[in-house]
Amino acid sequence: MNKTNQKQEEKQFSTYEIMERFSSMQEDTGKRLKEIERFLEEVRNRLFGTDVGFAQEVVTLSHLKAGCPYDSFSEEEAARHGTDILAFVREGGMEIGKISVSVKRTKTWSSEFLEQLDKNITQDKSEWGMLVTTAFPREALNDTIWTTYTKERRMVLIVKPQFATIAYYAIREIVKYQFMLRRELIRLEIIGGQKLDSRRSLNED
């Protein structure tokens, strides 16, 4: 093989190798662009589309955790189409009650919001509920924090997202008071029972 043919073959091989590498780079670029498109679509949905409620839940959850760090909060039920946030009120390291928190971010109010919260409270076996929403019912006397009742006559708070922590703390104090009241009633019942037993013993003697 003369030097001229050898150089031509090397040149051809080099060109083929370059084309292969260029094709591979195009494939990689295409994959990366698709990944970027998927990521941007997810961001767009969370900010403006179908997952905007999810974004609001995250914000509300972070605010509640910051305002009441001793309580614990769960989103597990939300994945099963249940309560968006289930709060476990804790005092002295002990769970003393639960609060069901529903988060809605819509432009218009729907009575279904309260119906769903009512179901959540029953499923969670909690006694109190809070609805965090940007839309208030027409009969609300204000659009900041408003108290209303569900069909099951449960009192709940409807609150704008920026006041969620304040409203939660208010319900938390009620839960705390109820727990202390129940504990005191149990104590009085025990004392009353002991006194009754003592009287019976004296009468028998």
WOCOR-V427245 format. One record per pair of residues at least 4 apart in sequence whose ideal C-beta (glycine too) atoms are under 7 Angstrom apart, sorted by the first residue. I is the first residue (numbers start at 1). J is the second residue. D is the distance in Angstrom with one decimal. If there is no record, write none. Layout:
i = (I/I)
j = (J/J)
d = (D/D)
This chain:
i = (1/1/3/4/5/6/7/8/9/10/11/12/13/14/15/16/17/18/19/20/21/22/23/24/25/26/27/28/29/30/31/32/33/34/35/36/37/38/39/40/41/42/43/44/44/45/45/45/46/46/46/46/47/47/48/51/52/52/53/53/53/53/54/55/56/56/56/56/57/57/57/57/57/57/58/59/59/60/60/60/60/60/60/61/61/61/61/62/63/63/63/64/64/64/64/64/64/65/65/67/67/67/68/68/68/70/71/71/71/71/72/72/73/73/74/75/77/77/77/78/78/78/82/82/83/83/83/83/83/84/84/84/85/85/86/86/86/87/87/87/88/88/89/89/89/89/89/89/89/89/90/90/90/91/91/96/96/96/97/97/97/97/98/98/98/99/99/99/99/99/99/100/100/100/100/100/100/101/101/102/102/102/102/102/102/102/103/104/104/104/105/106/106/107/108/109/109/109/111/112/113/113/113/114/114/114/115/115/116/117/117/117/117/117/118/118/118/118/118/119/120/120/121/121/121/128/128/128/129/129/130/130/130/130/130/130/131/131/132/132/132/133/134/134/136/136/136/136/140/140/141/142/143/144/144/145/145/145/145/146/147/147/148/148/149/149/149/150/150/157/157/159/159/159/163/164/165/166/167/168/169/170/171/172/173/174/175/176/177/178/179/180/181/182/183/184/185/186/187/188/189/190/191/192/193/194/195/196/197/198/199/200/201)
j = (5/6/7/8/9/10/11/12/13/14/15/16/17/18/19/20/21/22/23/24/25/26/27/28/29/30/31/32/33/34/35/36/37/38/39/40/41/42/43/44/45/46/47/48/49/49/50/51/51/52/54/55/52/55/52/55/56/105/57/103/104/105/58/59/60/103/105/161/61/75/78/84/85/103/62/63/161/64/85/103/132/161/164/65/73/75/85/66/67/164/165/68/73/87/164/165/168/69/73/165/168/169/168/169/172/90/87/88/89/90/88/90/85/87/86/85/82/83/86/82/83/84/120/123/100/101/102/120/124/101/102/103/101/103/98/100/124/98/99/101/95/98/95/96/97/98/99/172/175/176/94/95/96/96/176/175/176/179/127/175/178/179/124/125/126/126/128/130/168/171/175/117/120/121/124/126/129/130/132/113/116/117/120/129/131/132/132/113/131/133/134/134/135/135/135/135/136/137/115/116/117/131/133/118/131/150/119/151/120/121/129/131/150/156/122/150/151/152/154/123/124/129/126/129/154/171/174/175/154/156/156/157/159/167/168/171/156/158/159/161/164/158/160/161/140/143/146/158/146/158/146/146/160/160/163/157/159/163/167/158/155/157/156/158/153/154/155/154/156/167/171/163/164/167/167/168/169/170/171/172/173/174/175/176/177/178/179/180/181/182/183/184/185/186/187/188/189/190/191/192/193/194/195/196/197/198/199/200/201/202/203/204/205)
d = (5.2/5.4/6.3/6.6/6.4/6.4/6.2/6.3/6.2/6.2/6.4/6.4/6.3/6.4/6.5/6.4/6.4/6.2/6.3/6.4/6.3/6.5/6.7/6.5/6.1/6.3/6.5/6.3/6.2/6.5/6.5/6.3/6.3/6.4/6.3/6.2/6.2/6.4/6.5/6.2/6.3/6.4/6.2/5.8/6.2/3.9/5.2/4.7/4.3/6.6/6.2/4.8/6.7/6.6/6.5/6.5/6.6/5.5/6.4/6.4/6.8/5.5/6.7/6.7/6.1/5.3/4.4/6.5/6.0/7.0/6.9/5.2/6.6/4.7/6.4/6.5/6.9/6.3/6.7/5.3/5.3/6.2/5.4/6.3/5.9/6.8/5.7/6.3/6.2/5.8/5.0/6.1/5.9/6.8/6.7/6.2/5.6/6.4/6.1/3.8/6.9/6.4/6.7/6.6/6.4/5.4/5.8/6.1/5.5/5.4/4.6/6.5/5.6/5.3/4.7/6.1/3.2/4.5/5.7/6.4/6.6/4.9/6.2/6.0/4.8/6.9/6.7/4.2/5.6/6.1/5.4/4.5/4.0/6.8/6.4/6.2/5.6/6.6/4.3/5.9/5.2/5.8/7.0/5.4/4.5/6.8/6.5/5.5/4.9/6.8/6.4/5.5/6.8/5.0/6.1/6.5/6.5/4.1/6.8/3.8/6.9/6.0/5.8/7.0/3.7/5.8/4.9/6.3/7.0/5.6/6.7/6.5/4.6/4.9/4.9/4.8/4.5/4.9/6.5/6.7/6.4/4.7/6.3/6.9/5.0/7.0/4.7/5.5/6.9/4.3/5.5/7.0/5.4/6.2/5.6/4.4/6.1/4.9/6.5/6.0/6.5/5.9/6.6/6.3/7.0/5.1/6.8/6.9/6.4/6.4/4.7/5.6/6.6/6.1/6.8/4.2/6.2/5.3/6.4/6.2/5.8/6.8/5.4/4.9/6.0/5.0/6.9/6.3/6.5/4.1/6.4/4.9/6.4/5.9/6.2/6.0/6.1/4.8/5.8/5.5/4.9/6.3/6.7/6.6/4.3/4.7/6.5/6.2/4.4/6.8/6.5/6.1/6.7/5.7/5.8/6.2/4.8/5.6/5.4/4.7/6.3/5.9/6.3/6.1/5.5/6.6/5.6/4.6/6.1/4.9/6.4/5.0/5.6/4.1/5.8/6.0/6.4/6.7/6.7/6.0/6.6/7.0/6.4/6.3/6.3/6.3/6.5/6.5/6.2/6.3/6.3/6.3/6.4/6.4/6.4/6.4/6.3/6.4/6.4/6.0/6.2/6.4/6.4/6.4/6.4/6.4/6.5/6.4/6.4/6.5/6.3/6.3/6.5)
